[in-house]
Amino acid sequence: MNWRIAFIGGGVYFVTAFILSLIVAPFIHSPDTGILVEIYRATAVFWRPELNANPPDASLMFRVLIPSGILAALLGAGIYGLIRPSLTGAAWKRGLKFGGITTVFFIIHSLGFRRVLNLPDEFWIWSIVGSVIVNLGSGAVLGWISQKISPVGSQ
């Protein structure tokens, strides 16, 4: 395990994904103007009460969203450190390929949840679109920063 990639790369991976989410989420998930606004209103029972509040309860970010995002980024960066030698190309391209891999797993999980959660297909499609943007962008940055902090072959 490359701990530098797991922790430093994971931190950068989280920050990048967070910033990209702040750009993408308003277009897709905004409770007032997002593409999915009507779906969220029609399926309010599925979502955390803090998100249904008007305005949404921002404390949810610090209690749930950010901690789970950090944990996910650290785990993802740790996995990237393990599989990075099997990926080819420039550092950012290796990270982009990893972003593609994480996107495929997101799609796999979405298809699994789609079987049991009665949410419209539009919800799943737009969630995947958001995932593509965030995963590819943050993956490319993870590849770039990983090469800076721990060049391939120096482990």
N, C-alpha and C positions, 0 to 999 in steps of 0.2 A: 504494500500500500504506500503510495506517495502522499505523505501527510501534508506536504507543502501545497500540492494540487488540491487535496481534499479541503484544506482550511482556507488558504489564501485564494486559490482558484474558486472555491465554493463561495467565498464572500463576494468576489467580483461577479461570479455567475448569478448570485442572488440579486445584487444591486442592478445588474443589467436587465435581468428578467423583471424586476420590480419597475424599473423605468419604462421598459417596453410595455408592461401591463398598464401603466398609467397613461400611456399613449393610446393603446388599443382598446382598453376596457370602456372608455366613455362612448366610443362608437358602437360597441356591441352590447355592453351590459348596463349602461347608465339607466337608473330607475326612472328618469324623466324623458330622455331623448334617444336612448340606445335602440338599435335594430330590434332587440328582443323585448322591448318594454311591455308590449301587450302579452307576450308569453309569460313574463315574470308576474304581471298582474293576475293573469288567469291561473297561475300555479303557485300563488303566494304560500300555500301550505307547505310546499317543499323547501322553502328557504328559511334561514335563521331569522328569528324575530327582529334581531338588530338590523338586518338588511331591509326589513319591511317598514321600519320606523321612518317617519318623515320629519327631519332629515335622518338618514341612516346613522346608527350609533357607531361613531368612529372608534370607540374603545375596542370593538371587535377586531380591528386591525392589529392592535397591540397584544390582545389576549390570544388570538387564534391565527389570523392570516399571516402576520409577519413571522411568528415563531415556526409555524408549519412550513412556510416558504423557505426559511433559513435551513431547517432540517432537511427539506427536500433538496435544496441546492448543495448542501454539504455531502449528502448521499450521492447525488448525481455527479458531482465533481470527483468524488472518490471512485465511482465506477468509471468515469472518463479516464482517470489516471491509470486504471487497470487495463482498459481496452485501447488506449491511445496508440500503443506500438503497432496495433493491427490496422490502424487507419493510415492512409497515405495522403500525400499532398502537403501543401503549405500548412502551417499551424492553424490558421483560421479555417482552412478547408477541412482539416481533421475535426475541428470543433463543429463546423457546419454539418459534417456527416454525422457526428454525435447528436446534434440537434435533430437531424432527420430520423435517427434511431429513436430518440425520445418521443418525437411526434408520432411515429408508428405505434409505439407502446401506448401513447395517449389515445390514439384511434382504437386500438384493441380494447382498452379499458372502457372507452365510450360505447363501443358496440356491446360490450358486456352489460354495462349499466342500462343501455337503451332497452335491453330485453326485459328488464324488471321495473324500470321507472317509466311511468306513463307521461313522458314529456314529448312535446312535438318534435318532429325530425328537424325542424328549423333550429331548435335549440342546440341539438347535437352538431349540426353542420357549422353553425357560427362559432360554437365552442372550439371546434377543430380548426377553423380558420384562424382564430385568435391564438391557438396553440402553435400553429405553424409559424406565425410571425414571431412569437416570443421564444419558442424553442430554437428556431434557426438562428435568430439574432443573438441570443444569449449563448448558444452553443459555439458560434463563431468567436465570440469574445472569450469564452472559456478556453478554446483552443489557443488563441493568441496569448492570453495571460499565462497559460500553463507553459508555453514555450519560453516565455520570459523568465519565469521563476524556477523552472526545472526543464532545461532543454532535453529533447528526446535523446536517449542514449546516455544521459548523465546520471541515471538513477542508480 
